Amino acid sequence: MIAILEGISYLLLLGFGMPMKYFAGNPDYVYWLGRVHGGLTIAFIIWILLCHSKYKWTYGFSIKGFILSLLPFGAFIFDKELKAQI
């Protein structure tokens, strides 16, 4: 769930907040969406670290989750890979 929320917040920030800032001249959306996205990203990384120790994930899989969290659709890809492991 955290991966999906983090991915959605990233897409909202890039797809809505940034155009509102640069084309409409309203930086408020970037400010608020950025704060939400930042909090969800931190929660996602903490979740990866907790799952790494609890479920004995490999370092490669955990690092892959972190790297995918930096890409716009990466959280959705990581969520799909998690579901495939279950």
Secondary structure as a PSIPRED ss2 file (coil, helix, strand):
# PSIPRED VFORMAT (PSIPRED V4.0)

   1 M C   1.000  0.000  0.000
   2 I H   0.000  1.000  0.000
   3 A H   0.000  1.000  0.000
   4 I H   0.000  1.000  0.000
   5 L H   0.000  1.000  0.000
   6 E H   0.000  1.000  0.000
   7 G H   0.000  1.000  0.000
   8 I H   0.000  1.000  0.000
   9 S H   0.000  1.000  0.000
  10 Y H   0.000  1.000  0.000
  11 L H   0.000  1.000  0.000
  12 L H   0.000  1.000  0.000
  13 L H   0.000  1.000  0.000
  14 L H   0.000  1.000  0.000
  15 G H   0.000  1.000  0.000
  16 F H   0.000  1.000  0.000
  17 G H   0.000  1.000  0.000
  18 M H   0.000  1.000  0.000
  19 P H   0.000  1.000  0.000
  20 M H   0.000  1.000  0.000
  21 K H   0.000  1.000  0.000
  22 Y H   0.000  1.000  0.000
  23 F C   1.000  0.000  0.000
  24 A C   1.000  0.000  0.000
  25 G C   1.000  0.000  0.000
  26 N C   1.000  0.000  0.000
  27 P C   1.000  0.000  0.000
  28 D H   0.000  1.000  0.000
  29 Y H   0.000  1.000  0.000
  30 V H   0.000  1.000  0.000
  31 Y H   0.000  1.000  0.000
  32 W H   0.000  1.000  0.000
  33 L H   0.000  1.000  0.000
  34 G H   0.000  1.000  0.000
  35 R H   0.000  1.000  0.000
  36 V H   0.000  1.000  0.000
  37 H H   0.000  1.000  0.000
  38 G H   0.000  1.000  0.000
  39 G H   0.000  1.000  0.000
  40 L H   0.000  1.000  0.000
  41 T H   0.000  1.000  0.000
  42 I H   0.000  1.000  0.000
  43 A H   0.000  1.000  0.000
  44 F H   0.000  1.000  0.000
  45 I H   0.000  1.000  0.000
  46 I H   0.000  1.000  0.000
  47 W H   0.000  1.000  0.000
  48 I H   0.000  1.000  0.000
  49 L H   0.000  1.000  0.000
  50 L H   0.000  1.000  0.000
  51 C H   0.000  1.000  0.000
  52 H H   0.000  1.000  0.000
  53 S H   0.000  1.000  0.000
  54 K H   0.000  1.000  0.000
  55 Y C   1.000  0.000  0.000
  56 K C   1.000  0.000  0.000
  57 W C   1.000  0.000  0.000
  58 T C   1.000  0.000  0.000
  59 Y H   0.000  1.000  0.000
  60 G H   0.000  1.000  0.000
  61 F H   0.000  1.000  0.000
  62 S H   0.000  1.000  0.000
  63 I H   0.000  1.000  0.000
  64 K H   0.000  1.000  0.000
  65 G H   0.000  1.000  0.000
  66 F H   0.000  1.000  0.000
  67 I H   0.000  1.000  0.000
  68 L H   0.000  1.000  0.000
  69 S C   1.000  0.000  0.000
  70 L C   1.000  0.000  0.000
  71 L C   1.000  0.000  0.000
  72 P C   1.000  0.000  0.000
  73 F C   1.000  0.000  0.000
  74 G H   0.000  1.000  0.000
  75 A H   0.000  1.000  0.000
  76 F H   0.000  1.000  0.000
  77 I H   0.000  1.000  0.000
  78 F H   0.000  1.000  0.000
  79 D H   0.000  1.000  0.000
  80 K H   0.000  1.000  0.000
  81 E H   0.000  1.000  0.000
  82 L H   0.000  1.000  0.000
  83 K H   0.000  1.000  0.000
  84 A H   0.000  1.000  0.000
  85 Q H   0.000  1.000  0.000
  86 I C   1.000  0.000  0.000
